[in-house]
């Protein structure tokens, strides 16, 4: 009899458009060791805010999501707030940016980078 393990929480999703834009930016930098990092910090008008950076260092505790050869890194503290979210890249009238679509956020602010749980 086999035991089936059920995953309790949904993973973090890395969209095709976010991976493609990250790859484009990494290629422009000419440093193949760069990875896109998403993180959550306290602050913003709703309590927490999302941040993005490129990082060539990867910590042992980081969660790594890879798509099309691009790695997305998330530290353990941020991951708990991002479970089930999608990291995406949008181009629109307000500019182009990486965004997080977070189903766990109970409210967000107009800038889209601040949220509360």
C-alpha positions in Angstrom: 0.0 0.0 0.0 1.5 3.3 -1.0 1.1 6.5 1.0 0.3 9.6 -1.0 1.6 12.8 0.5 -0.5 15.9 -0.1 1.1 19.2 -0.4 -0.5 21.5 2.2 0.3 24.8 0.6 0.4 25.9 -3.0 3.8 26.8 -4.4 4.9 30.1 -5.7 4.4 30.5 -9.5 6.9 32.3 -11.8 5.1 33.4 -15.0 6.5 33.1 -18.5 6.5 36.8 -19.0 8.4 37.4 -15.7 11.0 34.8 -16.6 11.4 36.2 -20.1 11.9 39.8 -18.8 14.3 38.6 -16.1 16.3 36.7 -18.7 16.4 39.7 -20.9 17.7 41.9 -18.1 20.3 39.3 -16.9 21.5 39.0 -20.5 21.9 42.8 -20.7 24.0 42.7 -17.6 26.2 40.0 -19.0 26.3 38.1 -15.7 24.8 34.6 -16.0 25.0 34.1 -12.2 22.3 36.7 -11.5 19.0 35.5 -10.2 15.7 37.4 -9.6 14.9 37.7 -5.9 11.4 38.6 -4.6 11.0 39.6 -1.0 8.5 41.0 1.5 9.4 43.8 3.9 7.4 45.7 6.5 6.2 49.1 5.5 4.2 50.6 2.7 0.7 52.0 3.1 -0.9 48.6 3.7 1.6 47.1 6.2 3.9 44.9 3.9 5.5 45.6 0.6 7.0 43.5 -2.2 10.5 44.1 -3.4 12.6 42.7 -6.3 16.3 42.7 -6.9 18.9 40.8 -8.9 21.2 38.8 -6.8 24.2 36.7 -7.6 24.3 35.1 -4.1 22.0 32.3 -3.2 21.4 31.3 0.4 21.0 27.7 1.5 17.6 28.5 2.9 16.3 30.2 -0.2 13.4 28.6 -2.1 14.3 28.4 -5.8 11.8 28.4 -8.6 13.2 28.0 -12.1 11.6 28.7 -15.4 13.3 28.7 -18.8 16.8 28.8 -17.2 16.0 31.7 -14.9 16.0 31.3 -11.1 13.6 33.1 -8.8 14.8 33.2 -5.2 12.7 33.7 -2.1 14.0 33.8 1.5 12.1 31.7 4.1 10.5 34.7 5.9 9.1 36.1 2.6 8.0 32.8 1.3 5.3 32.4 4.1 3.6 35.6 2.8 4.0 34.5 -0.9 2.7 31.0 -0.9 0.2 30.6 -3.7 1.2 33.8 -5.4 2.3 34.5 -8.9 5.3 36.6 -9.8 4.5 38.3 -13.1 5.8 41.0 -15.4 3.3 43.6 -16.7 3.6 46.4 -19.2 0.9 49.1 -19.2 0.1 52.7 -19.0 1.7 53.1 -15.6 4.9 51.6 -16.8 6.5 48.2 -16.8 7.2 46.2 -13.6 7.5 42.9 -11.9 4.3 42.3 -9.8 3.0 39.8 -7.3 -0.5 38.5 -7.6 -1.1 37.3 -4.0 -4.4 35.5 -3.2 -3.5 35.8 0.5 -3.5 39.6 0.6 -6.7 40.9 2.2 -6.1 44.4 0.9 -3.6 46.2 -1.4 -2.9 49.8 -2.1 -3.1 51.6 -5.4 0.6 51.2 -6.2 0.3 47.4 -6.2 3.5 46.9 -4.2 1.9 47.2 -0.7 -0.5 44.7 0.9 -1.9 43.4 4.2 -2.8 39.9 5.3 
